[in-house]
Amino acid sequence: MVFERIREIVCDQFDIKEEDITMESTLDDLDIDSIDAVDLAMDIEEEFDTEIPDEVLENMKTLGDVVRFIEDNA
């Protein structure tokens, strides 16, 4: 559920096909730069009514890392 919703957000925000997004996808894989990553994080935080601390966000490497954080903290 969490992954599917995050994948939808990424697809909508960056016009990326769903099949190109996996739990192992990195922002580099998806051509998402650091500015866009901040916008993405804000959208995810709003969607799941949670806050991802900057120091945690900086250490996230894959979408799977984001999913696990949301599942554990939202």
PDB file of N, CA, C and O in Angstrom:
ATOM      1  N   MET A   1       0.826  -1.201   0.000  1.00  0.00           N
ATOM      2  CA  MET A   1       0.000   0.000   0.000  1.00  0.00           C
ATOM      3  C   MET A   1       0.864   1.256   0.000  1.00  0.00           C
ATOM      4  O   MET A   1       0.664   2.144  -0.829  1.00  0.00           O
ATOM      5  N   VAL A   2       1.828   1.339   0.928  1.00  0.00           N
ATOM      6  CA  VAL A   2       2.682   2.532   1.014  1.00  0.00           C
ATOM      7  C   VAL A   2       3.498   2.679  -0.268  1.00  0.00           C
ATOM      8  O   VAL A   2       3.567   3.764  -0.844  1.00  0.00           O
ATOM      9  N   PHE A   3       4.117   1.581  -0.711  1.00  0.00           N
ATOM     10  CA  PHE A   3       4.920   1.655  -1.930  1.00  0.00           C
ATOM     11  C   PHE A   3       4.077   2.086  -3.120  1.00  0.00           C
ATOM     12  O   PHE A   3       4.504   2.928  -3.910  1.00  0.00           O
ATOM     13  N   GLU A   4       2.899   1.522  -3.255  1.00  0.00           N
ATOM     14  CA  GLU A   4       2.041   1.856  -4.390  1.00  0.00           C
ATOM     15  C   GLU A   4       1.703   3.343  -4.404  1.00  0.00           C
ATOM     16  O   GLU A   4       1.713   3.978  -5.459  1.00  0.00           O
ATOM     17  N   ARG A   5       1.404   3.896  -3.230  1.00  0.00           N
ATOM     18  CA  ARG A   5       1.055   5.324  -3.163  1.00  0.00           C
ATOM     19  C   ARG A   5       2.273   6.203  -3.463  1.00  0.00           C
ATOM     20  O   ARG A   5       2.155   7.204  -4.169  1.00  0.00           O
ATOM     21  N   ILE A   6       3.437   5.834  -2.933  1.00  0.00           N
ATOM     22  CA  ILE A   6       4.655   6.598  -3.230  1.00  0.00           C
ATOM     23  C   ILE A   6       4.972   6.512  -4.714  1.00  0.00           C
ATOM     24  O   ILE A   6       5.369   7.502  -5.328  1.00  0.00           O
ATOM     25  N   ARG A   7       4.795   5.326  -5.292  1.00  0.00           N
ATOM     26  CA  ARG A   7       5.036   5.174  -6.728  1.00  0.00           C
ATOM     27  C   ARG A   7       4.095   6.076  -7.525  1.00  0.00           C
ATOM     28  O   ARG A   7       4.521   6.687  -8.505  1.00  0.00           O
ATOM     29  N   GLU A   8       2.834   6.173  -7.127  1.00  0.00           N
ATOM     30  CA  GLU A   8       1.888   7.060  -7.811  1.00  0.00           C
ATOM     31  C   GLU A   8       2.342   8.517  -7.718  1.00  0.00           C
ATOM     32  O   GLU A   8       2.260   9.259  -8.697  1.00  0.00           O
ATOM     33  N   ILE A   9       2.819   8.922  -6.547  1.00  0.00           N
ATOM     34  CA  ILE A   9       3.294  10.297  -6.369  1.00  0.00           C
ATOM     35  C   ILE A   9       4.475  10.568  -7.290  1.00  0.00           C
ATOM     36  O   ILE A   9       4.527  11.607  -7.948  1.00  0.00           O
ATOM     37  N   VAL A  10       5.423   9.639  -7.338  1.00  0.00           N
ATOM     38  CA  VAL A  10       6.595   9.802  -8.205  1.00  0.00           C
ATOM     39  C   VAL A  10       6.168   9.856  -9.668  1.00  0.00           C
ATOM     40  O   VAL A  10       6.656  10.697 -10.422  1.00  0.00           O
ATOM     41  N   CYS A  11       5.270   8.976 -10.072  1.00  0.00           N
ATOM     42  CA  CYS A  11       4.782   8.964 -11.454  1.00  0.00           C
ATOM     43  C   CYS A  11       4.134  10.291 -11.826  1.00  0.00           C
ATOM     44  O   CYS A  11       4.417  10.859 -12.881  1.00  0.00           O
ATOM     45  N   ASP A  12       3.269  10.771 -10.955  1.00  0.00           N
ATOM     46  CA  ASP A  12       2.556  12.018 -11.226  1.00  0.00           C
ATOM     47  C   ASP A  12       3.494  13.216 -11.251  1.00  0.00           C
ATOM     48  O   ASP A  12       3.379  14.087 -12.113  1.00  0.00           O
ATOM     49  N   GLN A  13       4.412  13.256 -10.311  1.00  0.00           N
ATOM     50  CA  GLN A  13       5.274  14.430 -10.164  1.00  0.00           C
ATOM     51  C   GLN A  13       6.365  14.495 -11.239  1.00  0.00           C
ATOM     52  O   GLN A  13       6.756  15.582 -11.662  1.00  0.00           O
ATOM     53  N   PHE A  14       6.853  13.334 -11.679  1.00  0.00           N
ATOM     54  CA  PHE A  14       8.005  13.323 -12.581  1.00  0.00           C
ATOM     55  C   PHE A  14       7.749  12.653 -13.918  1.00  0.00           C
ATOM     56  O   PHE A  14       8.674  12.472 -14.710  1.00  0.00           O
ATOM     57  N   ASP A  15       6.506  12.284 -14.177  1.00  0.00           N
ATOM     58  CA  ASP A  15       6.131  11.679 -15.454  1.00  0.00           C
ATOM     59  C   ASP A  15       7.003  10.459 -15.767  1.00  0.00           C
ATOM     60  O   ASP A  15       7.583  10.341 -16.846  1.00  0.00           O
ATOM     61  N   ILE A  16       7.073   9.559 -14.782  1.00  0.00           N
ATOM     62  CA  ILE A  16       7.836   8.325 -14.916  1.00  0.00           C
ATOM     63  C   ILE A  16       6.831   7.170 -14.947  1.00  0.00           C
ATOM     64  O   ILE A  16       5.838   7.183 -14.220  1.00  0.00           O
ATOM     65  N   LYS A  17       7.097   6.180 -15.789  1.00  0.00           N
ATOM     66  CA  LYS A  17       6.196   5.030 -15.886  1.00  0.00           C
ATOM     67  C   LYS A  17       6.280   4.178 -14.623  1.00  0.00           C
ATOM     68  O   LYS A  17       7.360   3.983 -14.065  1.00  0.00           O
ATOM     69  N   GLU A  18       5.129   3.672 -14.178  1.00  0.00           N
ATOM     70  CA  GLU A  18       5.071   2.838 -12.971  1.00  0.00           C
ATOM     71  C   GLU A  18       6.027   1.660 -13.042  1.00  0.00           C
ATOM     72  O   GLU A  18       6.680   1.331 -12.052  1.00  0.00           O
ATOM     73  N   GLU A  19       6.116   1.020 -14.203  1.00  0.00           N
ATOM     74  CA  GLU A  19       6.962  -0.166 -14.309  1.00  0.00           C
ATOM     75  C   GLU A  19       8.451   0.154 -14.179  1.00  0.00           C
ATOM     76  O   GLU A  19       9.265  -0.751 -13.993  1.00  0.00           O
ATOM     77  N   ASP A  20       8.812   1.431 -14.275  1.00  0.00           N
ATOM     78  CA  ASP A  20      10.213   1.833 -14.120  1.00  0.00           C
ATOM     79  C   ASP A  20      10.585   2.110 -12.666  1.00  0.00           C
ATOM     80  O   ASP A  20      11.738   2.422 -12.368  1.00  0.00           O
ATOM     81  N   ILE A  21       9.616   1.999 -11.762  1.00  0.00           N
ATOM     82  CA  ILE A  21       9.846   2.323 -10.357  1.00  0.00           C
ATOM     83  C   ILE A  21       9.726   1.059  -9.515  1.00  0.00           C
ATOM     84  O   ILE A  21       8.699   0.380  -9.530  1.00  0.00           O
ATOM     85  N   THR A  22      10.800   0.753  -8.777  1.00  0.00           N
ATOM     86  CA  THR A  22      10.806  -0.408  -7.892  1.00  0.00           C
ATOM     87  C   THR A  22      11.235   0.030  -6.496  1.00  0.00           C
ATOM     88  O   THR A  22      11.615   1.182  -6.286  1.00  0.00           O
ATOM     89  N   MET A  23      11.172  -0.882  -5.564  1.00  0.00           N
ATOM     90  CA  MET A  23      11.636  -0.607  -4.202  1.00  0.00           C
ATOM     91  C   MET A  23      13.135  -0.302  -4.202  1.00  0.00           C
ATOM     92  O   MET A  23      13.621   0.410  -3.324  1.00  0.00           O
ATOM     93  N   GLU A  24      13.864  -0.834  -5.174  1.00  0.00           N
ATOM     94  CA  GLU A  24      15.307  -0.639  -5.246  1.00  0.00           C
ATOM     95  C   GLU A  24      15.698   0.613  -6.019  1.00  0.00           C
ATOM     96  O   GLU A  24      16.880   0.951  -6.079  1.00  0.00           O
ATOM     97  N   SER A  25      14.723   1.314  -6.618  1.00  0.00           N
ATOM     98  CA  SER A  25      15.029   2.515  -7.392  1.00  0.00           C
ATOM     99  C   SER A  25      15.631   3.595  -6.495  1.00  0.00           C
ATOM    100  O   SER A  25      15.155   3.854  -5.389  1.00  0.00           O
ATOM    101  N   THR A  26      16.694   4.216  -7.010  1.00  0.00           N
ATOM    102  CA  THR A  26      17.274   5.374  -6.318  1.00  0.00           C
ATOM    103  C   THR A  26      16.802   6.635  -7.029  1.00  0.00           C
ATOM    104  O   THR A  26      16.269   6.570  -8.136  1.00  0.00           O
ATOM    105  N   LEU A  27      16.997   7.770  -6.394  1.00  0.00           N
ATOM    106  CA  LEU A  27      16.629   9.030  -7.038  1.00  0.00           C
ATOM    107  C   LEU A  27      17.455   9.226  -8.312  1.00  0.00           C
ATOM    108  O   LEU A  27      16.951   9.737  -9.312  1.00  0.00           O
ATOM    109  N   ASP A  28      18.726   8.815  -8.269  1.00  0.00           N
ATOM    110  CA  ASP A  28      19.559   8.914  -9.475  1.00  0.00           C
ATOM    111  C   ASP A  28      18.999   8.054 -10.602  1.00  0.00           C
ATOM    112  O   ASP A  28      18.970   8.474 -11.758  1.00  0.00           O
ATOM    113  N   ASP A  29      18.554   6.844 -10.256  1.00  0.00           N
ATOM    114  CA  ASP A  29      17.955   5.963 -11.269  1.00  0.00           C
ATOM    115  C   ASP A  29      16.784   6.647 -11.965  1.00  0.00           C
ATOM    116  O   ASP A  29      16.556   6.450 -13.159  1.00  0.00           O
ATOM    117  N   LEU A  30      16.053   7.446 -11.213  1.00  0.00           N
ATOM    118  CA  LEU A  30      14.834   8.086 -11.718  1.00  0.00           C
ATOM    119  C   LEU A  30      15.090   9.510 -12.214  1.00  0.00           C
ATOM    120  O   LEU A  30      14.152  10.227 -12.564  1.00  0.00           O
ATOM    121  N   ASP A  31      16.370   9.918 -12.242  1.00  0.00           N
ATOM    122  CA  ASP A  31      16.762  11.267 -12.676  1.00  0.00           C
ATOM    123  C   ASP A  31      16.079  12.358 -11.865  1.00  0.00           C
ATOM    124  O   ASP A  31      15.638  13.368 -12.414  1.00  0.00           O
ATOM    125  N   ILE A  32      15.994  12.148 -10.552  1.00  0.00           N
ATOM    126  CA  ILE A  32      15.419  13.134  -9.643  1.00  0.00           C
ATOM    127  C   ILE A  32      16.572  13.827  -8.931  1.00  0.00           C
ATOM    128  O   ILE A  32      17.347  13.186  -8.222  1.00  0.00           O
ATOM    129  N   ASP A  33      16.682  15.146  -9.123  1.00  0.00           N
ATOM    130  CA  ASP A  33      17.783  15.881  -8.500  1.00  0.00           C
ATOM    131  C   ASP A  33      17.423  16.271  -7.068  1.00  0.00           C
ATOM    132  O   ASP A  33      16.316  15.999  -6.604  1.00  0.00           O
ATOM    133  N   SER A  34      18.359  16.907  -6.375  1.00  0.00           N
ATOM    134  CA  SER A  34      18.168  17.200  -4.952  1.00  0.00           C
ATOM    135  C   SER A  34      17.028  18.188  -4.704  1.00  0.00           C
ATOM    136  O   SER A  34      16.338  18.084  -3.690  1.00  0.00           O
ATOM    137  N   ILE A  35      16.822  19.126  -5.593  1.00  0.00           N
ATOM    138  CA  ILE A  35      15.715  20.084  -5.444  1.00  0.00           C
ATOM    139  C   ILE A  35      14.383  19.346  -5.581  1.00  0.00           C
ATOM    140  O   ILE A  35      13.472  19.528  -4.772  1.00  0.00           O
ATOM    141  N   ASP A  36      14.286  18.520  -6.608  1.00  0.00           N
ATOM    142  CA  ASP A  36      13.062  17.734  -6.806  1.00  0.00           C
ATOM    143  C   ASP A  36      12.843  16.756  -5.655  1.00  0.00           C
ATOM    144  O   ASP A  36      11.702  16.466  -5.295  1.00  0.00           O
ATOM    145  N   ALA A  37      13.932  16.247  -5.077  1.00  0.00           N
ATOM    146  CA  ALA A  37      13.825  15.304  -3.956  1.00  0.00           C
ATOM    147  C   ALA A  37      13.172  15.962  -2.754  1.00  0.00           C
ATOM    148  O   ALA A  37      12.405  15.322  -2.034  1.00  0.00           O
ATOM    149  N   VAL A  38      13.471  17.237  -2.531  1.00  0.00           N
ATOM    150  CA  VAL A  38      12.854  17.972  -1.421  1.00  0.00           C
ATOM    151  C   VAL A  38      11.355  18.096  -1.658  1.00  0.00           C
ATOM    152  O   VAL A  38      10.561  17.884  -0.741  1.00  0.00           O
ATOM    153  N   ASP A  39      10.966  18.437  -2.875  1.00  0.00           N
ATOM    154  CA  ASP A  39       9.537  18.534  -3.210  1.00  0.00           C
ATOM    155  C   ASP A  39       8.853  17.179  -3.035  1.00  0.00           C
ATOM    156  O   ASP A  39       7.743  17.099  -2.509  1.00  0.00           O
ATOM    157  N   LEU A  40       9.519  16.127  -3.475  1.00  0.00           N
ATOM    158  CA  LEU A  40       8.967  14.784  -3.338  1.00  0.00           C
ATOM    159  C   LEU A  40       8.786  14.424  -1.870  1.00  0.00           C
ATOM    160  O   LEU A  40       7.752  13.881  -1.481  1.00  0.00           O
ATOM    161  N   ALA A  41       9.789  14.725  -1.060  1.00  0.00           N
ATOM    162  CA  ALA A  41       9.703  14.427   0.375  1.00  0.00           C
ATOM    163  C   ALA A  41       8.533  15.170   1.005  1.00  0.00           C
ATOM    164  O   ALA A  41       7.808  14.606   1.825  1.00  0.00           O
ATOM    165  N   MET A  42       8.342  16.434   0.629  1.00  0.00           N
ATOM    166  CA  MET A  42       7.224  17.213   1.188  1.00  0.00           C
ATOM    167  C   MET A  42       5.887  16.595   0.786  1.00  0.00           C
ATOM    168  O   MET A  42       4.967  16.532   1.601  1.00  0.00           O
ATOM    169  N   ASP A  43       5.770  16.141  -0.456  1.00  0.00           N
ATOM    170  CA  ASP A  43       4.531  15.503  -0.907  1.00  0.00           C
ATOM    171  C   ASP A  43       4.275  14.201  -0.149  1.00  0.00           C
ATOM    172  O   ASP A  43       3.141  13.902   0.225  1.00  0.00           O
ATOM    173  N   ILE A  44       5.333  13.437   0.072  1.00  0.00           N
ATOM    174  CA  ILE A  44       5.194  12.173   0.807  1.00  0.00           C
ATOM    175  C   ILE A  44       4.819  12.450   2.257  1.00  0.00           C
ATOM    176  O   ILE A  44       3.960  11.771   2.819  1.00  0.00           O
ATOM    177  N   GLU A  45       5.460  13.443   2.863  1.00  0.00           N
ATOM    178  CA  GLU A  45       5.134  13.798   4.245  1.00  0.00           C
ATOM    179  C   GLU A  45       3.669  14.213   4.364  1.00  0.00           C
ATOM    180  O   GLU A  45       2.980  13.822   5.306  1.00  0.00           O
ATOM    181  N   GLU A  46       3.204  15.003   3.409  1.00  0.00           N
ATOM    182  CA  GLU A  46       1.805  15.451   3.428  1.00  0.00           C
ATOM    183  C   GLU A  46       0.852  14.272   3.238  1.00  0.00           C
ATOM    184  O   GLU A  46      -0.154  14.162   3.937  1.00  0.00           O
ATOM    185  N   GLU A  47       1.171  13.399   2.297  1.00  0.00           N
ATOM    186  CA  GLU A  47       0.314  12.245   2.003  1.00  0.00           C
ATOM    187  C   GLU A  47       0.156  11.332   3.214  1.00  0.00           C
ATOM    188  O   GLU A  47      -0.936  10.831   3.481  1.00  0.00           O
ATOM    189  N   PHE A  48       1.244  11.115   3.945  1.00  0.00           N
ATOM    190  CA  PHE A  48       1.224  10.165   5.054  1.00  0.00           C
ATOM    191  C   PHE A  48       1.188  10.845   6.420  1.00  0.00           C
ATOM    192  O   PHE A  48       1.322  10.191   7.454  1.00  0.00           O
ATOM    193  N   ASP A  49       1.004  12.173   6.412  1.00  0.00           N
ATOM    194  CA  ASP A  49       0.877  12.945   7.652  1.00  0.00           C
ATOM    195  C   ASP A  49       2.001  12.599   8.638  1.00  0.00           C
ATOM    196  O   ASP A  49       1.761  12.250   9.794  1.00  0.00           O
ATOM    197  N   THR A  50       3.223  12.710   8.139  1.00  0.00           N
ATOM    198  CA  THR A  50       4.398  12.446   8.965  1.00  0.00           C
ATOM    199  C   THR A  50       5.516  13.388   8.541  1.00  0.00           C
ATOM    200  O   THR A  50       5.406  14.066   7.519  1.00  0.00           O
ATOM    201  N   GLU A  51       6.576  13.430   9.312  1.00  0.00           N
ATOM    202  CA  GLU A  51       7.722  14.254   8.968  1.00  0.00           C
ATOM    203  C   GLU A  51       8.949  13.356   8.861  1.00  0.00           C
ATOM    204  O   GLU A  51       9.203  12.518   9.726  1.00  0.00           O
ATOM    205  N   ILE A  52       9.700  13.547   7.786  1.00  0.00           N
ATOM    206  CA  ILE A  52      10.947  12.818   7.606  1.00  0.00           C
ATOM    207  C   ILE A  52      12.075  13.782   7.970  1.00  0.00           C
ATOM    208  O   ILE A  52      12.320  14.743   7.240  1.00  0.00           O
ATOM    209  N   PRO A  53      12.762  13.542   9.085  1.00  0.00           N
ATOM    210  CA  PRO A  53      13.852  14.446   9.472  1.00  0.00           C
ATOM    211  C   PRO A  53      14.922  14.519   8.384  1.00  0.00           C
ATOM    212  O   PRO A  53      15.203  13.527   7.711  1.00  0.00           O
ATOM    213  N   ASP A  54      15.517  15.708   8.220  1.00  0.00           N
ATOM    214  CA  ASP A  54      16.518  15.909   7.171  1.00  0.00           C
ATOM    215  C   ASP A  54      17.656  14.896   7.252  1.00  0.00           C
ATOM    216  O   ASP A  54      18.098  14.373   6.229  1.00  0.00           O
ATOM    217  N   GLU A  55      18.133  14.617   8.472  1.00  0.00           N
ATOM    218  CA  GLU A  55      19.259  13.690   8.606  1.00  0.00           C
ATOM    219  C   GLU A  55      18.865  12.274   8.197  1.00  0.00           C
ATOM    220  O   GLU A  55      19.703  11.511   7.718  1.00  0.00           O
ATOM    221  N   VAL A  56      17.603  11.922   8.382  1.00  0.00           N
ATOM    222  CA  VAL A  56      17.117  10.606   7.942  1.00  0.00           C
ATOM    223  C   VAL A  56      16.979  10.602   6.425  1.00  0.00           C
ATOM    224  O   VAL A  56      17.380   9.645   5.764  1.00  0.00           O
ATOM    225  N   LEU A  57      16.414  11.667   5.879  1.00  0.00           N
ATOM    226  CA  LEU A  57      16.216  11.774   4.435  1.00  0.00           C
ATOM    227  C   LEU A  57      17.547  11.682   3.694  1.00  0.00           C
ATOM    228  O   LEU A  57      17.636  11.033   2.652  1.00  0.00           O
ATOM    229  N   GLU A  58      18.575  12.327   4.228  1.00  0.00           N
ATOM    230  CA  GLU A  58      19.890  12.321   3.582  1.00  0.00           C
ATOM    231  C   GLU A  58      20.473  10.911   3.489  1.00  0.00           C
ATOM    232  O   GLU A  58      21.254  10.627   2.581  1.00  0.00           O
ATOM    233  N   ASN A  59      20.104  10.030   4.412  1.00  0.00           N
ATOM    234  CA  ASN A  59      20.654   8.679   4.434  1.00  0.00           C
ATOM    235  C   ASN A  59      19.818   7.664   3.666  1.00  0.00           C
ATOM    236  O   ASN A  59      20.216   6.507   3.533  1.00  0.00           O
ATOM    237  N   MET A  60      18.670   8.086   3.164  1.00  0.00           N
ATOM    238  CA  MET A  60      17.828   7.189   2.383  1.00  0.00           C
ATOM    239  C   MET A  60      18.403   7.069   0.981  1.00  0.00           C
ATOM    240  O   MET A  60      18.670   8.067   0.312  1.00  0.00           O
ATOM    241  N   LYS A  61      18.587   5.831   0.553  1.00  0.00           N
ATOM    242  CA  LYS A  61      19.202   5.583  -0.761  1.00  0.00           C
ATOM    243  C   LYS A  61      18.191   5.128  -1.810  1.00  0.00           C
ATOM    244  O   LYS A  61      18.340   5.438  -2.992  1.00  0.00           O
ATOM    245  N   THR A  62      17.169   4.399  -1.383  1.00  0.00           N
ATOM    246  CA  THR A  62      16.196   3.838  -2.335  1.00  0.00           C
ATOM    247  C   THR A  62      14.774   4.201  -1.908  1.00  0.00           C
ATOM    248  O   THR A  62      14.541   4.655  -0.787  1.00  0.00           O
ATOM    249  N   LEU A  63      13.840   3.992  -2.817  1.00  0.00           N
ATOM    250  CA  LEU A  63      12.434   4.197  -2.454  1.00  0.00           C
ATOM    251  C   LEU A  63      12.022   3.217  -1.369  1.00  0.00           C
ATOM    252  O   LEU A  63      11.152   3.519  -0.553  1.00  0.00           O
ATOM    253  N   GLY A  64      12.641   2.049  -1.355  1.00  0.00           N
ATOM    254  CA  GLY A  64      12.371   1.082  -0.298  1.00  0.00           C
ATOM    255  C   GLY A  64      12.709   1.639   1.077  1.00  0.00           C
ATOM    256  O   GLY A  64      12.004   1.362   2.047  1.00  0.00           O
ATOM    257  N   ASP A  65      13.789   2.429   1.172  1.00  0.00           N
ATOM    258  CA  ASP A  65      14.142   3.075   2.435  1.00  0.00           C
ATOM    259  C   ASP A  65      13.028   4.026   2.883  1.00  0.00           C
ATOM    260  O   ASP A  65      12.682   4.085   4.063  1.00  0.00           O
ATOM    261  N   VAL A  66      12.482   4.757   1.930  1.00  0.00           N
ATOM    262  CA  VAL A  66      11.391   5.694   2.238  1.00  0.00           C
ATOM    263  C   VAL A  66      10.158   4.921   2.696  1.00  0.00           C
ATOM    264  O   VAL A  66       9.520   5.285   3.684  1.00  0.00           O
ATOM    265  N   VAL A  67       9.829   3.858   1.975  1.00  0.00           N
ATOM    266  CA  VAL A  67       8.668   3.040   2.321  1.00  0.00           C
ATOM    267  C   VAL A  67       8.801   2.486   3.734  1.00  0.00           C
ATOM    268  O   VAL A  67       7.860   2.562   4.525  1.00  0.00           O
ATOM    269  N   ARG A  68       9.971   1.926   4.052  1.00  0.00           N
ATOM    270  CA  ARG A  68      10.175   1.355   5.393  1.00  0.00           C
ATOM    271  C   ARG A  68      10.055   2.420   6.473  1.00  0.00           C
ATOM    272  O   ARG A  68       9.485   2.164   7.533  1.00  0.00           O
ATOM    273  N   PHE A  69      10.588   3.615   6.216  1.00  0.00           N
ATOM    274  CA  PHE A  69      10.471   4.694   7.201  1.00  0.00           C
ATOM    275  C   PHE A  69       8.996   5.040   7.436  1.00  0.00           C
ATOM    276  O   PHE A  69       8.557   5.158   8.580  1.00  0.00           O
ATOM    277  N   ILE A  70       8.242   5.202   6.356  1.00  0.00           N
ATOM    278  CA  ILE A  70       6.814   5.545   6.477  1.00  0.00           C
ATOM    279  C   ILE A  70       6.071   4.439   7.208  1.00  0.00           C
ATOM    280  O   ILE A  70       5.267   4.721   8.096  1.00  0.00           O
ATOM    281  N   GLU A  71       6.325   3.183   6.852  1.00  0.00           N
ATOM    282  CA  GLU A  71       5.637   2.081   7.515  1.00  0.00           C
ATOM    283  C   GLU A  71       5.947   2.025   9.011  1.00  0.00           C
ATOM    284  O   GLU A  71       5.091   1.658   9.816  1.00  0.00           O
ATOM    285  N   ASP A  72       7.168   2.389   9.375  1.00  0.00           N
ATOM    286  CA  ASP A  72       7.577   2.335  10.791  1.00  0.00           C
ATOM    287  C   ASP A  72       7.170   3.567  11.592  1.00  0.00           C
ATOM    288  O   ASP A  72       7.092   3.512  12.819  1.00  0.00           O
ATOM    289  N   ASN A  73       6.908   4.691  10.897  1.00  0.00           N
ATOM    290  CA  ASN A  73       6.725   5.959  11.623  1.00  0.00           C
ATOM    291  C   ASN A  73       5.420   6.687  11.368  1.00  0.00           C
ATOM    292  O   ASN A  73       5.126   7.665  12.055  1.00  0.00           O
ATOM    293  N   ALA A  74       4.633   6.243  10.409  1.00  0.00           N
ATOM    294  CA  ALA A  74       3.389   6.971  10.107  1.00  0.00           C
ATOM    295  C   ALA A  74       2.217   6.371  10.868  1.00  0.00           C
ATOM    296  O   ALA A  74       1.089   6.849  10.742  1.00  0.00           O
TER     297      ALA A  74
END
